Structures are given as structure tokens and as C-alpha cells.
Amino acid sequence: MKLRMEKTLKFWVECSYEDKKHENANHARVELIAEILRDYERSGHAMRYLNTKGQIAWKASPRMLSILADLEREAEDDLADWP
């Protein structure tokens, strides 16, 4: 089963996968990624949509993009304050 994701979401799902793969060694990679996507969807960080080919795919929700933008601004502010 191929799980289609936009770049931003794929990056964060891969990060979560790396964190969880050691805890769930008996799960197949695709199963664990599907579980992570479900968790992201439940928490409002991911949403399903139909891509241009009419296939189900996932993308970062507007809420997640807003959170990431806020974190980026904070990091830039912290760097600007660095001597």
C-alpha cells in the first residue's frame, strides 16, 4: 500500500517514524506510518484529500502549518538575538 503525502507532512511523519520504530519493532514500516498518520489526523495536524489523479493522499492541515510557521518565526527571533 502506497501512502501519498505532501512534502511537509512526509518530513514530520518520517521524524515520528524514526522515534517510534524502536518501540514498535514488530510492526511493518507501512503499518507504523499509517498509525502515525491516523494520530496526526485525530490531533488535527493532517488531513486527507483527493490529489489531481483522484487518489487519496494526506497533507499538513492549516493548523499544523500555522504552528510550524510560529515555530519558525520564534527560531528566527532567537537567532536574531544571538550575539
N, C-alpha and C positions, 0 to 999 in steps of 0.2 A: 504494500500500500504506500503510495507516494503522498506525502503531506506537503502541500504547497503553501508557502509563506512568503510575505514580503520581507525585504532585507532587514529592516529594523527589528521586526518580531523574531526573525530567524536568529539574529545575533543573540538576543536575550534568551531565547529558548535553548540555544546551544550552551550558553553560560549556565543556565539552570540544569541542563543535562549533565554537564561536567560535575556540578555539585552533587547531583543525585545518583549518578551511575554507580558509585561505590556502595551506597546504601541499598540499592536495588540490583545487585549483581545477577539475580536470576531472571530479570526482565529483559526482553529483547529491546534493542535500541528504539525501534519504531513504536513499541508499546509504551515505553517511558516518555518519549516525545509526545505521543498522543495524550498521555496523562498530564503532562506539563501544559499542553495546550488547553485541556479541559479546565485545569486550575486557573490559568490566565483568563480564560473566558468567564469562569464563575466570578473572578475577582474584578472583572470589568477592564482588564488590560488587553484583551484580544477579542476580535470579533470575526465571525465567518462572513464571507461574501462570495459572489459568483464572479470569477475572473472573465476576461474577454472571450475565453473559449467556452464559457458556461460551466466551468469546473468549480467545485467548492474549494475555497482557499481561506487562509487566515491572514489578518493584518492587525497591526497595533491599533488599539482603539484611540479615539481622540483624547480620552482621559490619560492613557499611557503616554502619548506624545506630549501632552501638556506637562506631565510630571518630568519627563526626560528633558524638556526644554527648560523647566525651572532648575533642574539639577545642573544643566549645562551653564546657565547664567550664574548660578552660585559658584561653580568651579572657576569661571572666568573672573568673577569678582574676587575670589580668593587669590588667583594668580596676579591680578592687578595690584593687590595689597602687599604682595611679596616684595621684599626689598631688592 
